[in-house]
């Protein structure tokens, strides 16, 4: 398993890499910050906007 995973931005649909087990990640394209959860190891899920 690699040390990073990809999530898809809900706004611009860009796929970008995030580090494993981070709680927040920012889309490099539109700079929106998301909250990330990890229902399974190595499989991130965007939970919504981070404040
Ligand atoms: Zn984006």
mmCIF file of the protein (N, C-alpha, C, O) and its ligand, coordinates in Angstrom:
data_MODEL
# 
_entry.id   MODEL 
# 
loop_
_entity.id 
_entity.type 
_entity.pdbx_number_of_molecules 
1 polymer     1 
2 non-polymer 1 
# 
_entity_poly.entity_id                      1 
_entity_poly.type                           'polypeptide(L)' 
_entity_poly.nstd_linkage                   no 
_entity_poly.nstd_monomer                   no 
_entity_poly.pdbx_seq_one_letter_code       
;(UNK)(UNK)(UNK)(UNK)(UNK)(UNK)(UNK)(UNK)(UNK)(UNK)(UNK)(UNK)(UNK)(UNK)(UNK)(UNK)
(UNK)(UNK)(UNK)(UNK)(UNK)(UNK)(UNK)(UNK)(UNK)(UNK)(UNK)(UNK)(UNK)(UNK)(UNK)(UNK)
(UNK)(UNK)(UNK)(UNK)(UNK)(UNK)(UNK)(UNK)(UNK)(UNK)(UNK)(UNK)(UNK)(UNK)(UNK)(UNK)
(UNK)(UNK)(UNK)
;
_entity_poly.pdbx_seq_one_letter_code_can   XXXXXXXXXXXXXXXXXXXXXXXXXXXXXXXXXXXXXXXXXXXXXXXXXXX 
_entity_poly.pdbx_strand_id                 A 
# 
loop_
_entity_poly_seq.entity_id 
_entity_poly_seq.num 
_entity_poly_seq.mon_id 
_entity_poly_seq.hetero 
1 1  UNK n 
1 2  UNK n 
1 3  UNK n 
1 4  UNK n 
1 5  UNK n 
1 6  UNK n 
1 7  UNK n 
1 8  UNK n 
1 9  UNK n 
1 10 UNK n 
1 11 UNK n 
1 12 UNK n 
1 13 UNK n 
1 14 UNK n 
1 15 UNK n 
1 16 UNK n 
1 17 UNK n 
1 18 UNK n 
1 19 UNK n 
1 20 UNK n 
1 21 UNK n 
1 22 UNK n 
1 23 UNK n 
1 24 UNK n 
1 25 UNK n 
1 26 UNK n 
1 27 UNK n 
1 28 UNK n 
1 29 UNK n 
1 30 UNK n 
1 31 UNK n 
1 32 UNK n 
1 33 UNK n 
1 34 UNK n 
1 35 UNK n 
1 36 UNK n 
1 37 UNK n 
1 38 UNK n 
1 39 UNK n 
1 40 UNK n 
1 41 UNK n 
1 42 UNK n 
1 43 UNK n 
1 44 UNK n 
1 45 UNK n 
1 46 UNK n 
1 47 UNK n 
1 48 UNK n 
1 49 UNK n 
1 50 UNK n 
1 51 UNK n 
# 
loop_
_struct_asym.id 
_struct_asym.entity_id 
A 1 
B 2 
# 
loop_
_chem_comp.id 
_chem_comp.type 
_chem_comp.mon_nstd_flag 
UNK 'L-peptide linking' . 
ZN  non-polymer         . 
# 
_pdbx_entity_nonpoly.entity_id   2 
_pdbx_entity_nonpoly.name        ? 
_pdbx_entity_nonpoly.comp_id     ZN 
# 
_pdbx_nonpoly_scheme.asym_id         B 
_pdbx_nonpoly_scheme.entity_id       2 
_pdbx_nonpoly_scheme.mon_id          ZN 
_pdbx_nonpoly_scheme.ndb_seq_num     1 
_pdbx_nonpoly_scheme.pdb_seq_num     101 
_pdbx_nonpoly_scheme.auth_seq_num    101 
_pdbx_nonpoly_scheme.pdb_mon_id      ZN 
_pdbx_nonpoly_scheme.auth_mon_id     ZN 
_pdbx_nonpoly_scheme.pdb_strand_id   A 
_pdbx_nonpoly_scheme.pdb_ins_code    . 
# 
loop_
_atom_site.group_PDB 
_atom_site.id 
_atom_site.type_symbol 
_atom_site.label_atom_id 
_atom_site.label_alt_id 
_atom_site.label_comp_id 
_atom_site.label_asym_id 
_atom_site.label_entity_id 
_atom_site.label_seq_id 
_atom_site.pdbx_PDB_ins_code 
_atom_site.Cartn_x 
_atom_site.Cartn_y 
_atom_site.Cartn_z 
_atom_site.occupancy 
_atom_site.B_iso_or_equiv 
_atom_site.pdbx_formal_charge 
_atom_site.auth_seq_id 
_atom_site.auth_comp_id 
_atom_site.auth_asym_id 
_atom_site.auth_atom_id 
_atom_site.pdbx_PDB_model_num 
ATOM   1   N  N  . UNK A 1 1  ? 0.841   -1.203 0.000   1.00 0.00 ? 1   UNK A N  1 
ATOM   2   C  CA . UNK A 1 1  ? 0.000   0.000  0.000   1.00 0.00 ? 1   UNK A CA 1 
ATOM   3   C  C  . UNK A 1 1  ? 0.876   1.254  0.000   1.00 0.00 ? 1   UNK A C  1 
ATOM   4   O  O  . UNK A 1 1  ? 1.875   1.312  0.717   1.00 0.00 ? 1   UNK A O  1 
ATOM   5   N  N  . UNK A 1 2  ? 0.518   2.225  -0.775  1.00 0.00 ? 2   UNK A N  1 
ATOM   6   C  CA . UNK A 1 2  ? 1.336   3.432  -0.873  1.00 0.00 ? 2   UNK A CA 1 
ATOM   7   C  C  . UNK A 1 2  ? 1.098   4.335  0.339   1.00 0.00 ? 2   UNK A C  1 
ATOM   8   O  O  . UNK A 1 2  ? 0.209   4.085  1.153   1.00 0.00 ? 2   UNK A O  1 
ATOM   9   N  N  . UNK A 1 3  ? 1.898   5.370  0.437   1.00 0.00 ? 3   UNK A N  1 
ATOM   10  C  CA . UNK A 1 3  ? 1.801   6.244  1.600   1.00 0.00 ? 3   UNK A CA 1 
ATOM   11  C  C  . UNK A 1 3  ? 0.901   7.446  1.361   1.00 0.00 ? 3   UNK A C  1 
ATOM   12  O  O  . UNK A 1 3  ? 0.803   8.335  2.208   1.00 0.00 ? 3   UNK A O  1 
ATOM   13  N  N  . UNK A 1 4  ? 0.261   7.471  0.234   1.00 0.00 ? 4   UNK A N  1 
ATOM   14  C  CA . UNK A 1 4  ? -0.711  8.530  0.013   1.00 0.00 ? 4   UNK A CA 1 
ATOM   15  C  C  . UNK A 1 4  ? -1.872  7.961  -0.793  1.00 0.00 ? 4   UNK A C  1 
ATOM   16  O  O  . UNK A 1 4  ? -1.758  6.918  -1.437  1.00 0.00 ? 4   UNK A O  1 
ATOM   17  N  N  . UNK A 1 5  ? -2.968  8.662  -0.738  1.00 0.00 ? 5   UNK A N  1 
ATOM   18  C  CA . UNK A 1 5  ? -4.151  8.240  -1.463  1.00 0.00 ? 5   UNK A CA 1 
ATOM   19  C  C  . UNK A 1 5  ? -4.716  9.438  -2.193  1.00 0.00 ? 5   UNK A C  1 
ATOM   20  O  O  . UNK A 1 5  ? -4.274  10.569 -1.990  1.00 0.00 ? 5   UNK A O  1 
ATOM   21  N  N  . UNK A 1 6  ? -5.689  9.188  -3.037  1.00 0.00 ? 6   UNK A N  1 
ATOM   22  C  CA . UNK A 1 6  ? -6.288  10.279 -3.800  1.00 0.00 ? 6   UNK A CA 1 
ATOM   23  C  C  . UNK A 1 6  ? -7.750  10.444 -3.444  1.00 0.00 ? 6   UNK A C  1 
ATOM   24  O  O  . UNK A 1 6  ? -8.474  9.480  -3.193  1.00 0.00 ? 6   UNK A O  1 
ATOM   25  N  N  . UNK A 1 7  ? -8.152  11.692 -3.432  1.00 0.00 ? 7   UNK A N  1 
ATOM   26  C  CA . UNK A 1 7  ? -9.569  11.995 -3.279  1.00 0.00 ? 7   UNK A CA 1 
ATOM   27  C  C  . UNK A 1 7  ? -9.994  12.900 -4.425  1.00 0.00 ? 7   UNK A C  1 
ATOM   28  O  O  . UNK A 1 7  ? -9.170  13.565 -5.052  1.00 0.00 ? 7   UNK A O  1 
ATOM   29  N  N  . UNK A 1 8  ? -11.285 12.913 -4.684  1.00 0.00 ? 8   UNK A N  1 
ATOM   30  C  CA . UNK A 1 8  ? -11.803 13.769 -5.736  1.00 0.00 ? 8   UNK A CA 1 
ATOM   31  C  C  . UNK A 1 8  ? -12.460 14.999 -5.119  1.00 0.00 ? 8   UNK A C  1 
ATOM   32  O  O  . UNK A 1 8  ? -13.296 14.898 -4.221  1.00 0.00 ? 8   UNK A O  1 
ATOM   33  N  N  . UNK A 1 9  ? -12.068 16.138 -5.614  1.00 0.00 ? 9   UNK A N  1 
ATOM   34  C  CA . UNK A 1 9  ? -12.667 17.395 -5.163  1.00 0.00 ? 9   UNK A CA 1 
ATOM   35  C  C  . UNK A 1 9  ? -14.127 17.441 -5.597  1.00 0.00 ? 9   UNK A C  1 
ATOM   36  O  O  . UNK A 1 9  ? -14.449 17.164 -6.752  1.00 0.00 ? 9   UNK A O  1 
ATOM   37  N  N  . UNK A 1 10 ? -15.012 17.794 -4.658  1.00 0.00 ? 10  UNK A N  1 
ATOM   38  C  CA . UNK A 1 10 ? -16.437 17.824 -4.979  1.00 0.00 ? 10  UNK A CA 1 
ATOM   39  C  C  . UNK A 1 10 ? -16.804 19.045 -5.797  1.00 0.00 ? 10  UNK A C  1 
ATOM   40  O  O  . UNK A 1 10 ? -17.876 19.107 -6.400  1.00 0.00 ? 10  UNK A O  1 
ATOM   41  N  N  . UNK A 1 11 ? -15.908 20.009 -5.812  1.00 0.00 ? 11  UNK A N  1 
ATOM   42  C  CA . UNK A 1 11 ? -16.195 21.255 -6.520  1.00 0.00 ? 11  UNK A CA 1 
ATOM   43  C  C  . UNK A 1 11 ? -15.724 21.207 -7.970  1.00 0.00 ? 11  UNK A C  1 
ATOM   44  O  O  . UNK A 1 11 ? -16.506 21.448 -8.889  1.00 0.00 ? 11  UNK A O  1 
ATOM   45  N  N  . UNK A 1 12 ? -14.447 20.898 -8.173  1.00 0.00 ? 12  UNK A N  1 
ATOM   46  C  CA . UNK A 1 12 ? -13.900 20.943 -9.537  1.00 0.00 ? 12  UNK A CA 1 
ATOM   47  C  C  . UNK A 1 12 ? -13.605 19.551 -10.096 1.00 0.00 ? 12  UNK A C  1 
ATOM   48  O  O  . UNK A 1 12 ? -13.175 19.413 -11.241 1.00 0.00 ? 12  UNK A O  1 
ATOM   49  N  N  . UNK A 1 13 ? -13.841 18.518 -9.277  1.00 0.00 ? 13  UNK A N  1 
ATOM   50  C  CA . UNK A 1 13 ? -13.673 17.130 -9.697  1.00 0.00 ? 13  UNK A CA 1 
ATOM   51  C  C  . UNK A 1 13 ? -12.231 16.737 -9.975  1.00 0.00 ? 13  UNK A C  1 
ATOM   52  O  O  . UNK A 1 13 ? -11.963 15.686 -10.557 1.00 0.00 ? 13  UNK A O  1 
ATOM   53  N  N  . UNK A 1 14 ? -11.312 17.587 -9.555  1.00 0.00 ? 14  UNK A N  1 
ATOM   54  C  CA . UNK A 1 14 ? -9.904  17.256 -9.659  1.00 0.00 ? 14  UNK A CA 1 
ATOM   55  C  C  . UNK A 1 14 ? -9.566  16.140 -8.671  1.00 0.00 ? 14  UNK A C  1 
ATOM   56  O  O  . UNK A 1 14 ? -10.015 16.171 -7.526  1.00 0.00 ? 14  UNK A O  1 
ATOM   57  N  N  . UNK A 1 15 ? -8.786  15.165 -9.100  1.00 0.00 ? 15  UNK A N  1 
ATOM   58  C  CA . UNK A 1 15 ? -8.283  14.170 -8.162  1.00 0.00 ? 15  UNK A CA 1 
ATOM   59  C  C  . UNK A 1 15 ? -6.919  14.625 -7.671  1.00 0.00 ? 15  UNK A C  1 
ATOM   60  O  O  . UNK A 1 15 ? -6.038  14.956 -8.466  1.00 0.00 ? 15  UNK A O  1 
ATOM   61  N  N  . UNK A 1 16 ? -6.754  14.636 -6.365  1.00 0.00 ? 16  UNK A N  1 
ATOM   62  C  CA . UNK A 1 16 ? -5.466  15.071 -5.831  1.00 0.00 ? 16  UNK A CA 1 
ATOM   63  C  C  . UNK A 1 16 ? -5.026  14.157 -4.704  1.00 0.00 ? 16  UNK A C  1 
ATOM   64  O  O  . UNK A 1 16 ? -5.840  13.512 -4.043  1.00 0.00 ? 16  UNK A O  1 
ATOM   65  N  N  . UNK A 1 17 ? -3.727  14.118 -4.504  1.00 0.00 ? 17  UNK A N  1 
ATOM   66  C  CA . UNK A 1 17 ? -3.139  13.223 -3.515  1.00 0.00 ? 17  UNK A CA 1 
ATOM   67  C  C  . UNK A 1 17 ? -3.191  13.843 -2.133  1.00 0.00 ? 17  UNK A C  1 
ATOM   68  O  O  . UNK A 1 17 ? -2.991  15.046 -1.965  1.00 0.00 ? 17  UNK A O  1 
ATOM   69  N  N  . UNK A 1 18 ? -3.459  13.009 -1.157  1.00 0.00 ? 18  UNK A N  1 
ATOM   70  C  CA . UNK A 1 18 ? -3.360  13.438 0.234   1.00 0.00 ? 18  UNK A CA 1 
ATOM   71  C  C  . UNK A 1 18 ? -2.527  12.414 0.992   1.00 0.00 ? 18  UNK A C  1 
ATOM   72  O  O  . UNK A 1 18 ? -2.424  11.252 0.597   1.00 0.00 ? 18  UNK A O  1 
ATOM   73  N  N  . UNK A 1 19 ? -1.945  12.868 2.074   1.00 0.00 ? 19  UNK A N  1 
ATOM   74  C  CA . UNK A 1 19 ? -1.176  11.962 2.921   1.00 0.00 ? 19  UNK A CA 1 
ATOM   75  C  C  . UNK A 1 19 ? -2.128  11.066 3.703   1.00 0.00 ? 19  UNK A C  1 
ATOM   76  O  O  . UNK A 1 19 ? -3.266  11.441 3.986   1.00 0.00 ? 19  UNK A O  1 
ATOM   77  N  N  . UNK A 1 20 ? -1.651  9.891  4.042   1.00 0.00 ? 20  UNK A N  1 
ATOM   78  C  CA . UNK A 1 20 ? -2.463  8.952  4.804   1.00 0.00 ? 20  UNK A CA 1 
ATOM   79  C  C  . UNK A 1 20 ? -2.892  9.537  6.137   1.00 0.00 ? 20  UNK A C  1 
ATOM   80  O  O  . UNK A 1 20 ? -2.097  10.147 6.852   1.00 0.00 ? 20  UNK A O  1 
ATOM   81  N  N  . UNK A 1 21 ? -4.167  9.341  6.460   1.00 0.00 ? 21  UNK A N  1 
ATOM   82  C  CA . UNK A 1 21 ? -4.719  9.633  7.778   1.00 0.00 ? 21  UNK A CA 1 
ATOM   83  C  C  . UNK A 1 21 ? -4.796  11.116 8.134   1.00 0.00 ? 21  UNK A C  1 
ATOM   84  O  O  . UNK A 1 21 ? -4.968  11.467 9.302   1.00 0.00 ? 21  UNK A O  1 
ATOM   85  N  N  . UNK A 1 22 ? -4.668  11.989 7.131   1.00 0.00 ? 22  UNK A N  1 
ATOM   86  C  CA . UNK A 1 22 ? -4.884  13.399 7.438   1.00 0.00 ? 22  UNK A CA 1 
ATOM   87  C  C  . UNK A 1 22 ? -6.376  13.635 7.678   1.00 0.00 ? 22  UNK A C  1 
ATOM   88  O  O  . UNK A 1 22 ? -7.224  12.902 7.168   1.00 0.00 ? 22  UNK A O  1 
ATOM   89  N  N  . UNK A 1 23 ? -6.680  14.671 8.464   1.00 0.00 ? 23  UNK A N  1 
ATOM   90  C  CA . UNK A 1 23 ? -8.076  14.963 8.789   1.00 0.00 ? 23  UNK A CA 1 
ATOM   91  C  C  . UNK A 1 23 ? -8.656  16.007 7.849   1.00 0.00 ? 23  UNK A C  1 
ATOM   92  O  O  . UNK A 1 23 ? -9.869  16.105 7.663   1.00 0.00 ? 23  UNK A O  1 
ATOM   93  N  N  . UNK A 1 24 ? -7.745  16.792 7.258   1.00 0.00 ? 24  UNK A N  1 
ATOM   94  C  CA . UNK A 1 24 ? -8.192  17.824 6.323   1.00 0.00 ? 24  UNK A CA 1 
ATOM   95  C  C  . UNK A 1 24 ? -7.269  17.835 5.122   1.00 0.00 ? 24  UNK A C  1 
ATOM   96  O  O  . UNK A 1 24 ? -6.090  17.495 5.222   1.00 0.00 ? 24  UNK A O  1 
ATOM   97  N  N  . UNK A 1 25 ? -7.821  18.232 3.984   1.00 0.00 ? 25  UNK A N  1 
ATOM   98  C  CA . UNK A 1 25 ? -7.013  18.341 2.781   1.00 0.00 ? 25  UNK A CA 1 
ATOM   99  C  C  . UNK A 1 25 ? -7.567  19.454 1.919   1.00 0.00 ? 25  UNK A C  1 
ATOM   100 O  O  . UNK A 1 25 ? -8.773  19.694 1.882   1.00 0.00 ? 25  UNK A O  1 
ATOM   101 N  N  . UNK A 1 26 ? -6.660  20.130 1.224   1.00 0.00 ? 26  UNK A N  1 
ATOM   102 C  CA . UNK A 1 26 ? -7.079  21.251 0.401   1.00 0.00 ? 26  UNK A CA 1 
ATOM   103 C  C  . UNK A 1 26 ? -6.890  20.906 -1.065  1.00 0.00 ? 26  UNK A C  1 
ATOM   104 O  O  . UNK A 1 26 ? -5.841  20.402 -1.465  1.00 0.00 ? 26  UNK A O  1 
ATOM   105 N  N  . UNK A 1 27 ? -7.907  21.180 -1.856  1.00 0.00 ? 27  UNK A N  1 
ATOM   106 C  CA . UNK A 1 27 ? -7.794  20.972 -3.291  1.00 0.00 ? 27  UNK A CA 1 
ATOM   107 C  C  . UNK A 1 27 ? -6.775  21.962 -3.862  1.00 0.00 ? 27  UNK A C  1 
ATOM   108 O  O  . UNK A 1 27 ? -6.894  23.167 -3.636  1.00 0.00 ? 27  UNK A O  1 
ATOM   109 N  N  . UNK A 1 28 ? -5.783  21.470 -4.595  1.00 0.00 ? 28  UNK A N  1 
ATOM   110 C  CA . UNK A 1 28 ? -4.746  22.358 -5.126  1.00 0.00 ? 28  UNK A CA 1 
ATOM   111 C  C  . UNK A 1 28 ? -5.267  23.264 -6.233  1.00 0.00 ? 28  UNK A C  1 
ATOM   112 O  O  . UNK A 1 28 ? -4.641  24.269 -6.569  1.00 0.00 ? 28  UNK A O  1 
ATOM   113 N  N  . UNK A 1 29 ? -6.398  22.910 -6.789  1.00 0.00 ? 29  UNK A N  1 
ATOM   114 C  CA . UNK A 1 29 ? -6.918  23.693 -7.904  1.00 0.00 ? 29  UNK A CA 1 
ATOM   115 C  C  . UNK A 1 29 ? -7.802  24.836 -7.428  1.00 0.00 ? 29  UNK A C  1 
ATOM   116 O  O  . UNK A 1 29 ? -7.583  25.990 -7.797  1.00 0.00 ? 29  UNK A O  1 
ATOM   117 N  N  . UNK A 1 30 ? -8.807  24.518 -6.604  1.00 0.00 ? 30  UNK A N  1 
ATOM   118 C  CA . UNK A 1 30 ? -9.741  25.572 -6.210  1.00 0.00 ? 30  UNK A CA 1 
ATOM   119 C  C  . UNK A 1 30 ? -9.580  25.980 -4.754  1.00 0.00 ? 30  UNK A C  1 
ATOM   120 O  O  . UNK A 1 30 ? -10.331 26.819 -4.257  1.00 0.00 ? 30  UNK A O  1 
ATOM   121 N  N  . UNK A 1 31 ? -8.591  25.384 -4.057  1.00 0.00 ? 31  UNK A N  1 
ATOM   122 C  CA . UNK A 1 31 ? -8.208  25.821 -2.707  1.00 0.00 ? 31  UNK A CA 1 
ATOM   123 C  C  . UNK A 1 31 ? -9.297  25.641 -1.675  1.00 0.00 ? 31  UNK A C  1 
ATOM   124 O  O  . UNK A 1 31 ? -9.284  26.304 -0.638  1.00 0.00 ? 31  UNK A O  1 
ATOM   125 N  N  . UNK A 1 32 ? -10.232 24.764 -1.939  1.00 0.00 ? 32  UNK A N  1 
ATOM   126 C  CA . UNK A 1 32 ? -11.260 24.464 -0.957  1.00 0.00 ? 32  UNK A CA 1 
ATOM   127 C  C  . UNK A 1 32 ? -10.737 23.395 -0.006  1.00 0.00 ? 32  UNK A C  1 
ATOM   128 O  O  . UNK A 1 32 ? -10.119 22.412 -0.416  1.00 0.00 ? 32  UNK A O  1 
ATOM   129 N  N  . UNK A 1 33 ? -11.004 23.620 1.275   1.00 0.00 ? 33  UNK A N  1 
ATOM   130 C  CA . UNK A 1 33 ? -10.537 22.674 2.285   1.00 0.00 ? 33  UNK A CA 1 
ATOM   131 C  C  . UNK A 1 33 ? -11.645 21.694 2.635   1.00 0.00 ? 33  UNK A C  1 
ATOM   132 O  O  . UNK A 1 33 ? -12.787 22.089 2.867   1.00 0.00 ? 33  UNK A O  1 
ATOM   133 N  N  . UNK A 1 34 ? -11.299 20.420 2.672   1.00 0.00 ? 34  UNK A N  1 
ATOM   134 C  CA . UNK A 1 34 ? -12.272 19.384 2.992   1.00 0.00 ? 34  UNK A CA 1 
ATOM   135 C  C  . UNK A 1 34 ? -11.883 18.632 4.246   1.00 0.00 ? 34  UNK A C  1 
ATOM   136 O  O  . UNK A 1 34 ? -10.705 18.500 4.580   1.00 0.00 ? 34  UNK A O  1 
ATOM   137 N  N  . UNK A 1 35 ? -12.893 18.147 4.926   1.00 0.00 ? 35  UNK A N  1 
ATOM   138 C  CA . UNK A 1 35 ? -12.658 17.208 6.020   1.00 0.00 ? 35  UNK A CA 1 
ATOM   139 C  C  . UNK A 1 35 ? -12.611 15.805 5.437   1.00 0.00 ? 35  UNK A C  1 
ATOM   140 O  O  . UNK A 1 35 ? -13.441 15.431 4.608   1.00 0.00 ? 35  UNK A O  1 
ATOM   141 N  N  . UNK A 1 36 ? -11.642 15.050 5.877   1.00 0.00 ? 36  UNK A N  1 
ATOM   142 C  CA . UNK A 1 36 ? -11.424 13.714 5.341   1.00 0.00 ? 36  UNK A CA 1 
ATOM   143 C  C  . UNK A 1 36 ? -11.627 12.682 6.442   1.00 0.00 ? 36  UNK A C  1 
ATOM   144 O  O  . UNK A 1 36 ? -11.173 12.865 7.572   1.00 0.00 ? 36  UNK A O  1 
ATOM   145 N  N  . UNK A 1 37 ? -12.306 11.606 6.104   1.00 0.00 ? 37  UNK A N  1 
ATOM   146 C  CA . UNK A 1 37 ? -12.370 10.490 7.045   1.00 0.00 ? 37  UNK A CA 1 
ATOM   147 C  C  . UNK A 1 37 ? -11.837 9.243  6.353   1.00 0.00 ? 37  UNK A C  1 
ATOM   148 O  O  . UNK A 1 37 ? -11.746 9.169  5.128   1.00 0.00 ? 37  UNK A O  1 
ATOM   149 N  N  . UNK A 1 38 ? -11.489 8.266  7.188   1.00 0.00 ? 38  UNK A N  1 
ATOM   150 C  CA . UNK A 1 38 ? -10.859 7.042  6.682   1.00 0.00 ? 38  UNK A CA 1 
ATOM   151 C  C  . UNK A 1 38 ? -11.646 5.838  7.170   1.00 0.00 ? 38  UNK A C  1 
ATOM   152 O  O  . UNK A 1 38 ? -11.279 5.210  8.163   1.00 0.00 ? 38  UNK A O  1 
ATOM   153 N  N  . UNK A 1 39 ? -12.726 5.517  6.471   1.00 0.00 ? 39  UNK A N  1 
ATOM   154 C  CA . UNK A 1 39 ? -13.531 4.372  6.883   1.00 0.00 ? 39  UNK A CA 1 
ATOM   155 C  C  . UNK A 1 39 ? -12.754 3.061  6.815   1.00 0.00 ? 39  UNK A C  1 
ATOM   156 O  O  . UNK A 1 39 ? -13.008 2.152  7.605   1.00 0.00 ? 39  UNK A O  1 
ATOM   157 N  N  . UNK A 1 40 ? -11.826 2.955  5.896   1.00 0.00 ? 40  UNK A N  1 
ATOM   158 C  CA . UNK A 1 40 ? -10.925 1.818  5.813   1.00 0.00 ? 40  UNK A CA 1 
ATOM   159 C  C  . UNK A 1 40 ? -9.524  2.357  5.622   1.00 0.00 ? 40  UNK A C  1 
ATOM   160 O  O  . UNK A 1 40 ? -9.345  3.435  5.054   1.00 0.00 ? 40  UNK A O  1 
ATOM   161 N  N  . UNK A 1 41 ? -8.527  1.621  6.091   1.00 0.00 ? 41  UNK A N  1 
ATOM   162 C  CA . UNK A 1 41 ? -7.145  2.082  5.921   1.00 0.00 ? 41  UNK A CA 1 
ATOM   163 C  C  . UNK A 1 41 ? -6.821  2.318  4.448   1.00 0.00 ? 41  UNK A C  1 
ATOM   164 O  O  . UNK A 1 41 ? -7.029  1.446  3.604   1.00 0.00 ? 41  UNK A O  1 
ATOM   165 N  N  . UNK A 1 42 ? -6.313  3.500  4.159   1.00 0.00 ? 42  UNK A N  1 
ATOM   166 C  CA . UNK A 1 42 ? -5.898  3.809  2.799   1.00 0.00 ? 42  UNK A CA 1 
ATOM   167 C  C  . UNK A 1 42 ? -7.024  4.209  1.874   1.00 0.00 ? 42  UNK A C  1 
ATOM   168 O  O  . UNK A 1 42 ? -6.808  4.421  0.681   1.00 0.00 ? 42  UNK A O  1 
ATOM   169 N  N  . UNK A 1 43 ? -8.244  4.315  2.422   1.00 0.00 ? 43  UNK A N  1 
ATOM   170 C  CA . UNK A 1 43 ? -9.365  4.700  1.564   1.00 0.00 ? 43  UNK A CA 1 
ATOM   171 C  C  . UNK A 1 43 ? -10.059 5.940  2.110   1.00 0.00 ? 43  UNK A C  1 
ATOM   172 O  O  . UNK A 1 43 ? -10.990 5.836  2.908   1.00 0.00 ? 43  UNK A O  1 
ATOM   173 N  N  . UNK A 1 44 ? -9.612  7.093  1.685   1.00 0.00 ? 44  UNK A N  1 
ATOM   174 C  CA . UNK A 1 44 ? -10.170 8.341  2.198   1.00 0.00 ? 44  UNK A CA 1 
ATOM   175 C  C  . UNK A 1 44 ? -11.546 8.630  1.626   1.00 0.00 ? 44  UNK A C  1 
ATOM   176 O  O  . UNK A 1 44 ? -11.897 8.206  0.525   1.00 0.00 ? 44  UNK A O  1 
ATOM   177 N  N  . UNK A 1 45 ? -12.312 9.371  2.422   1.00 0.00 ? 45  UNK A N  1 
ATOM   178 C  CA . UNK A 1 45 ? -13.625 9.788  1.989   1.00 0.00 ? 45  UNK A CA 1 
ATOM   179 C  C  . UNK A 1 45 ? -13.795 11.256 2.364   1.00 0.00 ? 45  UNK A C  1 
ATOM   180 O  O  . UNK A 1 45 ? -13.513 11.653 3.495   1.00 0.00 ? 45  UNK A O  1 
ATOM   181 N  N  . UNK A 1 46 ? -14.254 12.049 1.419   1.00 0.00 ? 46  UNK A N  1 
ATOM   182 C  CA . UNK A 1 46 ? -14.495 13.458 1.693   1.00 0.00 ? 46  UNK A CA 1 
ATOM   183 C  C  . UNK A 1 46 ? -15.793 13.591 2.465   1.00 0.00 ? 46  UNK A C  1 
ATOM   184 O  O  . UNK A 1 46 ? -16.853 13.170 2.001   1.00 0.00 ? 46  UNK A O  1 
ATOM   185 N  N  . UNK A 1 47 ? -15.701 14.187 3.658   1.00 0.00 ? 47  UNK A N  1 
ATOM   186 C  CA . UNK A 1 47 ? -16.879 14.294 4.521   1.00 0.00 ? 47  UNK A CA 1 
ATOM   187 C  C  . UNK A 1 47 ? -17.626 15.601 4.325   1.00 0.00 ? 47  UNK A C  1 
ATOM   188 O  O  . UNK A 1 47 ? -18.824 15.691 4.593   1.00 0.00 ? 47  UNK A O  1 
ATOM   189 N  N  . UNK A 1 48 ? -16.917 16.598 3.860   1.00 0.00 ? 48  UNK A N  1 
ATOM   190 C  CA . UNK A 1 48 ? -17.567 17.890 3.700   1.00 0.00 ? 48  UNK A CA 1 
ATOM   191 C  C  . UNK A 1 48 ? -16.533 18.983 3.833   1.00 0.00 ? 48  UNK A C  1 
ATOM   192 O  O  . UNK A 1 48 ? -15.331 18.723 3.896   1.00 0.00 ? 48  UNK A O  1 
ATOM   193 N  N  . UNK A 1 49 ? -17.017 20.203 3.874   1.00 0.00 ? 49  UNK A N  1 
ATOM   194 C  CA . UNK A 1 49 ? -16.100 21.335 3.947   1.00 0.00 ? 49  UNK A CA 1 
ATOM   195 C  C  . UNK A 1 49 ? -15.516 21.457 5.332   1.00 0.00 ? 49  UNK A C  1 
ATOM   196 O  O  . UNK A 1 49 ? -16.206 21.261 6.332   1.00 0.00 ? 49  UNK A O  1 
ATOM   197 N  N  . UNK A 1 50 ? -14.233 21.783 5.382   1.00 0.00 ? 50  UNK A N  1 
ATOM   198 C  CA . UNK A 1 50 ? -13.589 22.090 6.655   1.00 0.00 ? 50  UNK A CA 1 
ATOM   199 C  C  . UNK A 1 50 ? -13.772 23.562 6.951   1.00 0.00 ? 50  UNK A C  1 
ATOM   200 O  O  . UNK A 1 50 ? -13.771 24.397 6.047   1.00 0.00 ? 50  UNK A O  1 
ATOM   201 N  N  . UNK A 1 51 ? -13.928 23.871 8.223   1.00 0.00 ? 51  UNK A N  1 
ATOM   202 C  CA . UNK A 1 51 ? -14.054 25.271 8.603   1.00 0.00 ? 51  UNK A CA 1 
ATOM   203 C  C  . UNK A 1 51 ? -12.810 25.715 9.357   1.00 0.00 ? 51  UNK A C  1 
ATOM   204 O  O  . UNK A 1 51 ? -12.717 26.872 9.768   1.00 0.00 ? 51  UNK A O  1 
HETATM 205 ZN ZN . ZN  B 2 .  ? -11.176 21.581 -6.440  1.00 0.00 ? 101 ZN  A ZN 1 
# 
